[in-house]
Amino acid sequence: MQASTSQDDTNLDNLLTKFWTQEEVPVSANASLTSEEAHCENHFVTTHSRDSTGRYVVRLPLKEPASVLGDSFTRARACLRGIISKHNKDPEYKQMYEAFMKEYAQLQHMTQVSSKPPTTPVYYLPHHGVLKLASYLTDQLQPPRENPSTRSYITKMNRQILVDERDVDLQRIVYFDENSNETHWQLKTVTYGIRAAPYLAVRSLLQLVKDEGHRFPSAIDSLTKGRYVDDIFGGAHSDEQLKHVAQDLTDLCMAGGFLLAKWNSNSEAFRADLPDSNSSNTISLDDCKAKIPGLYWDTHEDSLKFKVMLTPPQRNISKRSILSEVAQIFDPLGIISPVTIKAKVLLQELWLHKLKWDETVPESIRARWILMRQDFLCLNTLSLPGWLNTSNSQVTLAWITSHASRWKNFVRNRVAHIQEVVPSAQWRHVPGTLNPADCASRGVTVEQLSEHNLWWHGPQWLLESEERWPTQRDSLDFANVPEQRRIIAAAVATQDVENYWLPLEKFSSFVKLQRATATVLLACQRLKKLSASSDISIENLKSATHLLIKLTQQHHFASELQLLINGDIPRSHVFNRLTAFIDSQGIIRVGG
């Protein structure tokens, strides 16, 4: 008897992917779609519709025909047995599960169907309960400090989008009734967990903006630029404008069947108009199960704060345990980059040691990691207001103050993103010794970071009047920027000359040229009384072809033709390697 164990690293891989993609430049809105993305987009555009209430009805974008999905019922039934087993062990879990499924049916988001298989393809989805204690919001949040802003989220966003009746059998589940009898259901709306769900939900919102946005113009930016999944952020220059934006946003979403809930704002006037049940003072921005730091927006102070929740370190600290915690650090804005850089350097060292996933790390790394984890606790004392952009590189300043198309691909993509995010920013140069960004490459402790004036406030002269700021150069010398895309201009002068023997441009095909040449040759033969026929024969066509080839070779290979006649082809000449020769017709041919 043999037994083996395996470790599912899918969740760890996802965390690591998220950790590194936070370092990447987001794809520009102007970037071209891949062929698969273009196909998916075309599928949505050509198949979506709206019902009488305004809700969107979508088809599922399938890569392969539904007929090749195979047996799914066996796995779904096995999953159901696991659910029943868990219900028997956890009555509270069972109660929440049954309440959720009951609500799902009452809202007509699923309907019971016969267990008899239909003639069309069917797919059964395995399902399980996920208890989410905190909502996760956006990794792009940058609430304006001076201006009032607001946040809301769309209630049951996916489930407000209907699935076309032709596809609902691909979203079946198996469940049980109050008598523990097995029942079969169709899920009528876009379903959590399927790969296309996020795309269909977001794409439906964008289509709503396209279809109805002209009626509610002040809500367009919130849905197109201030949205992350089902969370919506917006802002305005005054409390009254903010209320108008919120009303337009509510009406626009309702036009597509989407209901907004749980409003939050840094505007006291806006919050005062909200019922207590529809507002809260802080918003969790954490997207991690183990909250190493969690990020929060305090709407009263209009500031971002960290809330660190650490579990006791494991006895065996391995590459897996360190990576799983470091990868959960949620700092997409780079606010604590001087701290996270130390964790990233530690990860690099782990890879250099070539340790196995569950092998205990060396004592030196273990000690550093323990101190680093404890250092994270100091993040709870940080409160982050606004942010200022500076650049210590005049080359970088040249990049971001010019049109992105001026630069090579690597720079162009980054410049395009910066200019999209802050289109009206004023960029100035700061000397390298006073550049806050350098802190992010050197690494500091959280305690040092909390008192790091250069990081939080920038150079001292920023606190003074603008007249006392360093003098900026009036213009930048773009010619000395190495990343500038070279533009090569060339002028071409052409002169029309007559063809060397025949006006080829007058013939649309070789066949016509061949027959015209044969006609001329036949006329010459008749003039010389070498032929009495006036019909073009196969021999005439062959002769015409040979003549055309011969004349072409005489024009383009005159020197080679003379060398072949004289037998003086150099050994290095390509004709020598091709064993070229002249046949009885005077045409250059090559050997085998």
C-alpha positions, 0 to 999 in steps of 0.5 A: 500500500502506498500513499502520497501527499500533494500541496496545492500552491494555486492560492500562493501563486495567485498571491505572488502574481498579484504582488508582482503585478502591483509593480507593473505599469497598467495597460493603457486604455489605448492598448490594442486587444489580443485576438482572444480579447477582440473575439470576446469583445465582438461576442458581447457586442453582437449578442447582448440585449436588454429586457423590458426593465433595462437589465442586460442579457448576455451570452456566455463566451465559450472557447469551445462548443458546449458539447465538448464539456463532458460529464460535470454531474458526477463532480457536482454531486460529490461536492454536494455530499461534501456540503451536506457533511459540513452542514452536519458538523456546523449548524451555523454554517448550514443555517447561513447556507440555506438562507442564502440559497432561499434568497437566491430562489426568492429573487428568481436568480435560480429556478428549479428544473427537472432532473431529466437531461434536456436535448441541449448540452448541460453543465453542472457547477460545483458550489460551496459557501464562502464566508466573507467578513470584510468587503474588499474595495479598490487598489486604485483609490486616491481620494482627493484631499481638498475636494469632497468625494464619495464611495458606494458599491453595487448590490449583487452586481453580477446577479443583476445581469441576466444570462440568455435562456440559450445558455442557462443550462450551462449554469446548473447546480444540484442541491437538496430540498427541506426533505433532503431530496436532490433537486436541480436548478438553473442559475439565471444570472451571471454566476460568481466563479465562472471565468467570464463573470468579471468581464461580463459584469464590467463590460455590461457597466461600460455598455450602460455608460455607452447606452445611457450615459448621455442622460447622466453625464456627471456619473460617467467618470465615476463608472469608467475611471472610479470603479473597481469591480463593484465599488464606485468612487467619485468626487466633485469640487463642492458638496452640492456638486457631489450630491448631483454626481451621486444622484446621477450615479444612482439614476444611471445604475438604476437604468441598467438594474443596478442598485447602489448601497453603503455610501461613504464620503469625506463630506459631512454635508453629504453624510448628513443626508444619508440614513445611518444604515446606508453609511459608515465612517471607515472603509476597509481596502484590504484584499487579504485573508491574513492582514499584514497590512490592511488599508483603510480610508477614514472619511472623517479625517480623509486619510488612508490608514493601515491596520496590521493584524499579525498571527504568531509566526510559525515554528518552521519558517520556510520559503513558503511561509515567508512568501505567502505573507510577503505576497499579501502586502497590499501597497499598490500606491507605493506608500510604504515602498521604503519598507516593502523594498526590504521584504522584496530583497529578502525574497531575492535572497531566498531564491539565491539560496535555492531552498525548497518550498518547505525547507527551514530558512537559514537562521540569519534570514529567520532572524531578519524576518521575525524583526521585519514582521514585528516592524510591520506593527508600527504601520498602525501609527501611520496616517496618510493625507495627500501626495505630491509628484516630483522627479529628480531626473531631467530625462524623466521630466522630458519623458512625462512633459512630452507626448508619449509617442515621442519615446521608445516602447518601454518609456512610451507605455509608462509615460502614457499611463502617467499622463492618463492618471494625472493629465493636468499635472505640473511637473518640476525637477528636484535635485537627486539628493532631495528626491523622496523616491530614493527612499523607496530604493534604499529601505528603512524601518517603519519607525524610521519611515514614520519620522522620515520628513523627506518621504512624507513632505518632500524637500524642505523648500516645498513648505515655502512659497513658490517664489523660493523654490529652485529655478526650473529650466525654461526648456528641456533638451530633448535631443540628448534624451537617449530613449527618444524614438529615432525618426528617420526621414528620407526623400526619394526622387523618381524619374519615369523611364521607358521600359527597355523593350515593352510597356509592361504597365499596359498589361494586367496579367502575364497571359495577356502579355504572352498572347500579345507577344505571340501575336507580334511574333506571328505577324513577323513570321507572316511578313517573312512568309515563314507562316501562312496561319493567322491563328496563335498556336501553342508553339507561338505561345512557347516562343513568346514565353522564351522571348520574354524570359530571354529579354528579361534576363538580358536586361537584369543579368547582362553581366552574368550572361556575358560571363557565362558565354565566356566561361569566366564565372568566378568561383564565389559567384552565386551562379557558380553555386547554382551551376548556371548554364545557357541552353539552346534557346539562349536562356540562363538556366540552373542545374539541380 
